[in-house]
Amino acid sequence: MSRLPPVPVRPPKRASPAELKAAIRDRALALGFDAVGFAPATDDAREIERRRAALADFLAAGHHGDMGWLGDRTEARTDPTRLWREARTVVSVGLSYAPATDPLAAAPPATHGDISVYARGRDYHDVLKTRLKALGRFIWDSYRRDLKVFVDTAPLMEKPLAQRAGLGWQGKHTNLVSRGHGSWLFLGELLISADLPADEPETDRCGQCRACLDACPTAAFPAPYRLDARRCISYLTIEHEGAIARELRPLLGNRIYGCDVCLAVCPWNKFAEAARETALHARPALDGPALADLARLDEAGFRKRFAGTAVKRIGRDRFLRNVAYALGNAPRGDATIAAVEALIDDDAPLVRAAAIWSLSRLAPARCKALRSARLASETDYAVCEEWRASAEEEAA
């Protein structure tokens, strides 16, 4: 059997730092990224210390909630060279997911679930990672420069890096705001072992505006530029694994995955253009699905419906917990009550507990009628506590 001749390996191209930067920017834009910026991997020692102190204060206040991983590798979070010693330049990229219309004006009715704009299309982790890897492959194949690709998978403070690279600034709602894309940018980073010319850092342009702070349904901002995740609907419906605090449940409304309020009210969004990438466009099944239909999802149905989306990441039980709370905030109706009552017998204790709260709001008499029998057979402590809390609320 004859052997195939070896594939010839092209020698790396010669390029000045400015030429390499231009080539990377051009290829990134050709791959579909909407914003590209360059910043030194190292930063002023005083600025690094300031970020470390701010992170320490955030953690000490408990504002990270259950996200204990934010306290891991804090040295690397504030200094990319602690993550990779060879890093010389950060290439920060942004991909717009701006909706075609104001998501608050187009919010679904209370009987339907409201899913955050970013999660209505294909999982952005997959989209960004594929494109960043393609960008990295181009850099390596053409210029033989060592690099590392990151998409929300390493202890990097993406928003400060994006601000240093000129993509935008970290607004009072703690998310990145771009003059060209408003609050709708997915971020990714590429660390490269080449010293490339830096872009001009972006400056804070929030001014006296506090629209995002005032609009938050749960008052999750104790101060400008400071978020208490424990009150944030996005955190509660996505990251938080247990029952949501009783006083916050009515404030969730019909939001079953994330929240767009603080992003949508930002006045810089008037400059945002609808995302052109079809991979990020909303799927009809995720654009205001009926809560009663979602309540019937079993594990297989959940996986099928949300395959390839960010929603799938939280799992069926946590998602149905959110659906149960939303049903409790919906207008009373036979279909709504029937959907909640069916969840009372769900296999997942997390879902059963949420359904009890909702049934007590929608149909107190029915809740009372079921309580004794269900309490007698219930084995989960948290579910029993929900039954007892419903009795206490009736007595009050």
LUMGUZA-520752 format. One record per residue: x, y, z of N, C-alpha, C in turn. Coordinates in steps of 0.05 Angstrom, whole numbers, plus 32768, in hexadecimal, padded with zeros to 4 digits. Layout:
<rs>
XYZXYZXYZ;...
</rs>
This chain:
<rs>
80117FE88000800080008000801280198000;800D802A7FED801D80437FEC801480578000;80278065800B8022807A801E801B80958011;800980A4801E800380BF8014801B80D1801B;802180E4800A803680F68010802F81088028;8041810F8038803B812080508030813B8047;801E81468057801381608052802881758058;802E818680458043819A804A803A81AE8060;804D81B58071804781C88086805281E3807D;804081F7807B8048821280738059821F8088;806D822D8080807D823C8094806C8253809E;8070825C80B68060827280C18065828C80B2;8050829C80AF805382B680A2806382C980B3;807182DA80A7807F82EF80B6806C830780B7;8069831280CF8057832980D28061833A80E9;805F835480E68065836680FC804E83648110;8051836E8128803B836E813C8022837C8131;802583928123800E83A081188001838F8102;8011838280F28005837180DC7FF7835980E8;8002834D80FD7FF5833681097FDB833F8116;7FDB835581247FC2835F81307FAD8364811B;7FB4837081057FA1837580EF7F96835B80E4;7FA8834880E17F9F832E80D67F8C832080E8;7F91832181027F80831581167F6483238116;7F65833D81167F4C834C81167F3B834580FD;7F48834580E67F3A834080CD7F2D832480CD;7F3D831080D67F3282F580D77F1C82F280EB;7F1E82FF81027F0982FE81167EEF8309810B;7EF0832080FD7ED8832C80F27ECD831A80DC;7EDF830E80CC7ED682FC80B77EC882E380C2;7ED082DB80DA7EC482C480E87EA882CA80F4;7EA182E480F47E8782EC80FD7E8682FA8118;7E9D830081237E9E8310813C7E97832D8135;7E89833A81477E80835581437E93836A814F;7EA4836281617EB68374816E7ED083668175;7EE6837381717F01836781767F12837D8183;7F20837681987F32838981A57F4A837C81B0;7F5F838B81B47F79838181BE7F82839081D6;7F8C838281EA7F96838E82027FAE837E820C;7FC0838C821B7FD7837D82277FCC8369823B;7FD98352823C7FD1833D82507FD78347826C;7FEC8357826F7FF3836282897FE6837D828D;7FE2838682A57FD6839F82AB7FE583AD82C1;7FDE83C682C67FEB83D582DB7FE683C782F6;7FFA83C583067FF883B783207FE383C38332;7FDF83DD83317FCB83EA83427FAF83E28338;7FAB83E0831E7F9183D883137F8B83BB8319;7F9F83AA83187F9B838E83207F93838C833D;7FA0839B834E7F99839A836A7F7D83A5836F;7F7583BA83607F5A83C483637F4583AF835C;7F4A83A083467F37838B833F7F3683758353;7F4D836E835E7F4E835983737F3F8362838C;7F42837B83947F34838583AB7F16838583A6;7F0D838D838E7EF1838E83887EE583728388;7EF4835F837E7EEB8343837E7EE98338839A;7EFD833F83AB7EFC833683C77EE4834283D6;7EDE835B83D17EC7836783DD7EAD835A83D4;7EAB835483BB7E94834683AF7E90832B83BD;7EA5831C83BF7EA3830283CC7E9D830483EA;7EAA831783F77EA6831A84147E898321841A;7E7C833084087E608338840C7E4D83218406;7E57830B83FB7E4682F583F47E3582FA83DB;7E3C830E83CB7E2D831683B47E2F8302839D;7E4182EE83A07E4582DA838B7E3182C3838F;7E2382C383A57E0F82AD83A97E1C829283AA;7E11827F839A7E1C8264839A7E3482618387;7E3C8276837A7E52827383667E6D82748374;7E72825F83837E8B825D83927EA4825E8381;7EA1825583687EB8825483567EC382708351;7EB4828583567EBE82A083527ED582A78366;7ED68297837C7EEB829B83907F03828B838A;7F03827B83757F19826A836E7F2C8279835B;7F468276835F7F5A8280834D7F57829E8348;7F5382AD835E7F4F82CA835C7F6782D88350;7F7F82CE83547F9782DA83497F9582DA832A;7F8D82C3831F7F8B82C083027F7482D182F7;7F5E82D483067F4782E382FD7F4F830082F7;7F61830B83067F68832783037F81832B82F3;7F8F831682EB7FA8831982DC7FAB830182C9;7FA5830482AF7FA682ED829D7FC182DF829C;7FD782EE82A27FF182E182A27FF582CC82B8;7FE482CE82CD7FE482B982E27FD782A082D7;7FC582A382C37FB8828C82B77FCA827F82A2;7FD9828F82947FEC8285828080048298827E;801B82908287803282A2828A803B82AD826F;8036829E8259804082A7823F802E82BC8232;801782C2823E800482D58232801182F18231;800E82FD82198018831882168001832B820D;7FEE832081FE7FD8833081F47FBE832281F8;7FA9833181FF7F8E832682017F7F833081E8;7F75831D81D97F63832481C27F46831F81CD;7F37833581D07F1C833381DA7F09833581C2;7EF6832381C17EE3832381AB7EC6832581B6;7EB5833181A67E99833381AD7E87832A8196;7E71831D819D7E5E8314818A7E42831F8192;7E36832E81817E1D833B81887E0683278188;7DF58329819D7DDC8319819D7DC5832C81A0;7DC8834481977DB38358819A7D99834F818D;7D838351819C7D69834981917D5F835D817C;7D4E8355816B7D44836781567D31837C8162;7D24837581787D12838881867D17838981A3;7D0E839D81B17D11839F81CE7D04838781DB;7D13837781EA7D08835F81F67CF38365820C;7CF4837D82177CE08384822C7CC6838B821E;7CC7839982087CAE839F81F97CA2838781ED;7CB2837381E67CA8835B81DA7CA6834381ED;7CA5834982077CA48334821B7C8B83238218;7C8D8309821C7C7682F882197C6282FC8230;7C4882F4822C7C3482F782417C3C82E6825A;7C2E82EB82707C3582DE82897C3182C08289;7C2182B682767C1C829982747C32828B8264;7C45829A825B7C5B828F824A7C7682978257;7C89828682547CA3828A82607CB4829E8251;7CC382AE82607CD582C282557CF282B78258;7CFF82B182427D1A82A782427D2C82BE8239;7D4282C282477D5582D782407D5D82D68223;7D6182ED82177D6882EF81FA7D8082DD81F4;7D9482DE82057DAD82D081FE7DAA82B281FC;7D9582A782087D92828A82097D7D828081F5;7D72829181E47D5D828881D27D68827B81B9;7D81827D81B47D8D8271819D7DA1825B81A5;7DB4825581947DC8824181997DDA824A81B0;7DE3823781C07DF4823D81D77E0C824D81CE;7E0F826581D97E25827781D07E40826C81D6;7E42825B81EB7E5D824F81F07E67824081D8;7E55823181CB7E5C822181B47E638232819C;7E53824881987E58825981817E7282688184;7E778274819B7E908283819F7EA88270819F;7EA6825A81AC7EBD824881AD7EC5823E8192;7EB1823881817EB8822E81667EC682448156;7EBD825D81597ECA827281497EE5827A8155;7EE7827A816F7F018281817B7F16826C8175;7F0D825381757F20823E816D7F2982418150;7F168249813F7F1D824E81237F3182658121;7F2D827981317F3F829081317F5B8287813C;7F5B827781517F74826D815B7F83825B8147;7F73824B81397F80823A81257F8D824B810F;7F7F826081077F8A827280F37FA4827E80FC;7FA5828781157FBD829481207FD482808121;7FCE8267812A7FE38253812C7FED824A8111;7FDA824480FF7FE2823A80E57FF1824F80D5;7FEA826880D87FF6827D80C8800F828980D4;800F828B80EF8025829A80FC8033828B8112;802A8273811980368262812D803982718148;8024827E81518024828B816A8015827B817F;8021827681968013826881AB7FFB827881B5;7FE6826A81BD7FCE827881C67FBC826581D6;7FA9827281E47F95826381F27F7A827181EE;7F65826081EB7F4A826A81E67F38826781FE;7F28827B82047F17827A821C7EFB82848215;7EE68275821D7ECB827E821A7EBC82768234;7EBE828982487EAF828482617EB8826B826E;7ED08262826A7ED9824882757EF1824A8287;7EFA8262828D7F138265829D7F0F827E82AE;7F1F828082C37F1D829782D67F2882B082CA;7F1B82BA82B57F2382D382A97F0C82E782AD;7F13830082B57EFF831582B87EFB8321829C;7EE78316828E7EE3831D82727EDC833A826E;7ECB8345827E7EC1836082797ED78375827D;7EE7837482937EFD838782947F118384827D;7F16836B82757F288367825E7F1C83738245;7F02836F82407EF5837B82297EF683998229;7EF483A582417EF683C282447F1283CC823D;7F2683BD82477F4283C582417F4883C28223;7F3983B082167F3E83AB81F97F2C83BE81E8;7F1C83CF81F57F0D83E381E67EF283DA81DC;7EE883C281E57ECF83B881DB7EB783C781E7;7EBA83D182007EA483DE820E7EAD83E4822A;7E9A83EA823B7EA183EF82577E8D83E08269;7E9683DA82817E8583CB82937E7183DF82A0;7E5883DC82987E4483EF82A17E3B83EC82BD;7E2883FC82C67E1F83FB82E17E1083E182E8;7E0783D382D37DFA83B982D67E0F83A382D6;7E2883AA82D67E40839882D77E45838982BD;7E34838C82A97E38837F828F7E478393827D;7E52838882677E60839A82547E4C83A98244;7E5283C382407E4283D4822E7E5483DD8217;7E4A83DB81FF7E5983E281E77E4B83F981D9;7E5A840D81CF7E4F842381C17E41841981A7;7E4A8403819C7E3F83F981837E2A83E48186;7E2B83D5819D7E1A83BE81A07E0A83BE81BA;7E0B83D481C87DFC83D581E17E0583C081F5;7DF183B482027DF883A082177DF78383820D;7DF8838081F37DF3836581E77E0C835981DA;7E21835481E97E38834881DE7E40832F81EE;7E43831981E07E51830281EC7E6F830781EA;7E7E82FF81FE7E9B830481FF7EAB82EA81FF;7EC282EB81F27ED582D581F27EF182E181F1;7F0582D181F97F2082DB81F97F3482C781ED;7F4882D281E37F5F82C281D97F7882CF81E4;7F8782BF81F37FA182C981FD7FB782C081E9;7FC882D281E17FDD82CB81CE7FF882D481D8;800C82C581D0802882C981DA803782DD81C9;802982F181BE8035830581AE802E832181B8;8041833281B9803C834E81C18030835D81A9;8016836381AA8009837181948000838D819D;7FFE83A0818B7FF683BB81927FDA83BA81A0;7FD883C981B57FBF83CA81C47FAB83DE81B8;7F9183D881BC7F7D83EC81B47F7883FF81CC;7F6B841581C67F65842881DB7F50841D81ED;7F54841D82087F3F8413821A7F2684248218;7F0F8418821C7EF68427821C7EF284348237;7EE4844B82377EDF845982507EC284568258;7EBC845982727EA18456827C7E90846D8272;7E7A846782657E68847B82597E4C847A8265;7E49846D827D7E2F846C828A7E2684878294;7E388498829C7E3184B282A67E1F84B082BE;7E0A84C182BF7DF784C182D57DE084AD82D2;7DDF84A082BB7DC9848D82B67DC9847682CA;7DB1846F82D37DAE845882E57D95844882DD;7D8F844882C37D78843A82BA7D78841C82C1;7D90841082BE7D9283F382C37D8E83ED82E1;7D9883FF82F27D9583FA830F7D7883FD8318;7D6B8411830D7D4F841683167D3C8402830A;7D4283F682F47D2F83E482E77D3083C882F2;7D4583C083007D4883A5830A7D30839C831A;7D22838783137D0A837E83227D0F8376833F;7D27836E83457D2D836483607D4083758370;7D46838D83657D59839F83737D7383908379;7D7F838583647D97837483677DB183848367;7DAF839F83647DC783B083637DC883C1837D;7DD983B983907DDB83C983A87DE983E483A3;7DF783E6838D7E0583FE83857E0C83FC8368;7E108413835B7E198412833F7E338400833C;7E3483F083277E4A83DF83227E4D83C88336;7E3883C383457E3983AE835A7E20839D8358;7E22838483537E0C837183517E0B835E8369;7DF4835B83757DF0834683897DE2832F837B;7DF2831B83737DE7830583637DD082F78371;7DCF82F8838B7DBA82E9839A7D9F82F58395;7D9D830D83897D84831983827D7F831B8364;7D93831383547D92831583377D8282FF832B;7D6E8305831B7D5D82F0830F7D6D82DE82FD;7D8082E982EE7D9182D782DE7DA082C382EF;7DAC82CC83047DB982B983167DA582A58322;7D8F82AF832C7D7C829E833A7D7082888328;7D6B828F830F7D5F827B82FD7D73826A82EE;7D8C827182EF7DA0826282E07DB5825582F2;7DC2826583037DD8825B83137DCF824E832D;7DBB8259833A7DB2825083547DA482358352;7DAD822283637DA4820783607D8C82008372;7D87820F83877D728207839A7D5882178396;7D48821783AA7D2F822783AA7D37824583AA;7D268255839D7D2B8272839C7D1C827E83B4;7D28829383C17D1D829F83D87D0082A883D3;7CEF82A483E77CD282A883E47CCC82C583DC;7CDA82D883E87CD482F483E27CDB82FC83C5;7CED82EC83B87CF582F3839D7CE482E58388;7CD682D0838F7CC782C0837C7CB282D0836C;7CA282E183797C8F82F1836A7C9C83048356;7CB5830C835C7CC3831F834B7CCE83138332;7CCF82F883317CD982EA83197CC682EE8302;7CAC82F283077C9982F482F27C9982DA82E2;7C9A82DD82C87C9A82C582B77CB682BF82AC;7CCB82CA82B97CE682C682AF7CF082AA82B8;7CF4829982A57CFB827D82AC7D18827682A5;7D26828982997D43828582947D4F82A0828E;7D5C82AC82A27D6982C5829E7D5682DD829F;7D6282F4829B7D53830D829D7D628322828B;7D538331827C7D5F8345826A7D5A83628272;7D4D836682887D438381828F7D5A83958290;7D6F839082A07D8483A582A37D9383A98289;7D94839582787DA28398825E7D9083A8824B;7D7683A1824B7D6483AC82367D5F83CA823A;7D6183D482537D5B83F082587D7284028253;7D8A83F7824E7DA2840782497D9E84198231;7DA1843382337D9D8445821C7DB184418205;7DC78434820B7DDA842F81F57DD0841A81E2;7DBA840C81E97DAF83F781D77DA3840381BE;7D9F841D81BD7D93842981A57DA78426818E;7DC0842181947DD4841E817E7DD884008177;7DCB83EE81857DCF83D281817DC183C98167;7DCE83B781587DC183AC81417DBB838F8147;7DA68385813A7D9E8369813E7DB483578135;7DB9834281457DCE832F813E7DC983228122;7DDD832281117DD9831880F67DDE82FA80F5;7DE982EF810A7DF082D281097DD882C1810F;7DD182B080FB7DB982A080FE7DBD828B8115;7DD58284811B7DD9827081317DD1827B814B;7DCF8296814E7DC782A181687DAA82AB8167;7D9D82A881517D8182B181507D6F82A08161;7D5A82AC816B7D47829E817D7D398288816E;7D358272817C7D25825C81717D088261817A;7CF5825C81687CD8826081707CD182528189;7CDC823A818E7CD4822B81A67CDE823881C0;7CF1824B81BE7CFC825881D57CF2827581D8;7CE2827D81C57CD8829981C57CBD829A81D1;7CBC829B81EC7CA2829D81FA7C92828381FB;7C9F826C82037C90825382047C7B8253821A;7C65824582167C4F824482297C5882358243;7C548241825A7C5C823582737C4F821A8278;7C35821782717C2781FE82767C3481E88265;7C3D81EE824D7C4B81DA823C7C6681D28248;7C7581E682527C8F81E0825D7C8C81CF8276;7C7781D382857C7381C4829E7C7181A6829A;7C6B819E82817C678181827B7C8181748272;7C97818382707CB0817882667CBC81638279;7CC1814B826F7CD18138827E7CEF813C8276;7D00812B82807D1D812F827B7D23812E825D;7D18811A824F7D1D811782327D11812E8223;7CF98137822A7CED814D821C7CFC81678220;7D07816B82397D178183823E7D308183822D;7D3E816D822C7D57816B821D7D52817081FF;7D3C816581F57D36816881D97D2F818581D2;7D1F819181E37D1581AC81DD7D2C81C181DF;7D3F81BD81F17D5381D181F67D6F81C881ED;7D7081B381DC7D8A81AA81D27D9981C081C4;7DB381C381CB7DC381D681BD7DC181F381C8;7DB081F781DC7DAC821281E77DB882138203;7DBB822C820D7DC6823082287DB38226823D;7D99822582377D85821D824A7D8A82008254;7D9381F082427D9881D482497DAC81D1825F;7DBE81E482637DD381E282767DC981E08293;7DB281EC82997DA981EC82B57D9A81D382BC;7D9281C382A97D8581AA82AE7D6781AD82B1;7D59819782AE7D3C819782AE7D3081A082C8;7D3B819682DF7D2F819B82F97D3081B98300;7D4781C682FC7D4981E283037D3881F382F0;7D3681EB82D77D2581F982C47D0881F782CC;7CFF81DF82D37CE381DB82DB7CDD81E982F6;7CF181EC83077CEE81FD831F7CE682198316;7CF5822483037CEF823F82F97CD3824182EC;7CCC822D82DD7CB2822C82D17C9C822C82E6;7CA0821C82FB7C8C821A83117C888236831E;7C9E824483247C9B825F832F7C8C8271831C;7C93827083037C86828182EF7C68827B82ED;7C60826282F07C44825B82F07C3682688308;7C448269831E7C38827583367C3482938333;7C43829F83207C4082BC831B7C2D82C28304;7C2382AD82F77C1182B082E07BF482B582E9;7BE382BF82D87BC782C282DF7BBA82A782E5;7BA882A782F87B9A828F82FF7B8A828582E8;7B8A826B82E47B7B825E82CE7B7D824082D1;7B6A823282C67B69821582C97B82820882BF;7B8C821182A77BA48204829C7BBC820982AD;7BBE822282B87BD5822982C97BD5821882E3;7BBE821782EF7BBC820883087BC181EA8304;7BB681E082ED7BBB81C382E77BD881BD82E3;7BE681D082D67C0381CC82D17C1381CC82EB;7C0B81DE82FD7C1981DF83177C1381C78327;7BFA81BE83287BF381A783387C01818E832E;7C06818C83147C14817583097C3181758313;7C3D818D83177C58818E83207C5B8188833E;7C458189834C7C45818183697C4F8165836C;7C4B815483587C538138835A7C6C81328349;7C7B814783427C93814383327CA881338341;7CB8812483337CCD811383407CE28124834E;7CE6813D83447CFB814E834F7CF1815E8367;7CFD815B837F7CF4816B83967CF581898390;7D09819283817D0C81AF837B7CF381B9836C;7CE981A9835A7CD181B1834B7CB881AF835C;7CB6819A836C7C9F8197837E7C9C81AF8391;7CB381B7839C7CB381CD83AF7CAA81E783A2;7CB381EC838A7CAB8205837C7C8E82048375;7C8481EC836E7C6881EA83667C5581EF837E;7C5E81E783967C4D81EC83AE7C49820A83B2;7C5E821983AF7C5C823683B27C488241839E;7C4B823883857C39824283707C1C823A8375;7C178222837D7BFC821983827BEF82288399;7BFF822F83AD7BF5823E83C37BEC825A83BB;7BF9826483A67BF1827F839C7BD9827E8389;7BD9826983797BC4826783647BAA825B836F;7BAC824783807B95823883897B99822F83A6;7B97824283B97B9C823C83D57B8B822583E0;7B72822483D87B61820F83E37B6B81F483D9;7B7381F283C07B7D81D883B57B9781D183C3;7BA881E583C87BC181E083D67BBC81D583F2;7BA981E183FF7BA281D7841A7B9781BB841A;7B8781B484057B7C819A84037B91818483FF;7BA6818B83F17BBB817883EB7BD081758401;7BD1818984127BE8818B84247BEC81738436;7BD7816B84447BDA815684587BE4813C844C;7BD7813484367BDF811A842A7BFC811C841F;7C03813284127C1E813584077C338136841D;7C2D814584327C40814784487C45812B8455;7C31811B84567C34810184637C4680EE8453;7C4680F284387C5680E084277C7080ED841D;7C74810784227C8C811484187CA5810D8429;7CBB8108841B7CD4810084287CEA81168427;7CE5812A84177CF9814084137CF381568427;7D07815E84367D048173844B7CFB818D843F;7D09819684297D0381B0841D7CE681B18413;7CDC819B84087CC1819A83FE7CAD819C8415;7CB4818E842B7CA2818F84437CA181AC844D;7CB881B9844D7CB881D584567CA781E78445;7CA681E2842B7C9481F2841A7C7781ED8421;7C7081D484277C5481CF842F7C4E81DD8449;7C6081DD845B7C5C81EA84757C5A82098471;7C6B821384607C6B8230845B7C508238844F;7C458227843D7C2B822E84317C15822F8446;7C17821E845A7C04821E84707C0782378481;7C1F823F84867C24825784967C1982708488;7C1D8271846E7C138288845F7BF58289845F;7BE88272845E7BCB827184607BC2827C847B;7BCF827484907BC8827C84AA7BCC829B84AE;7BE082A584A17BE582C284A37BD082D28494;
</rs>
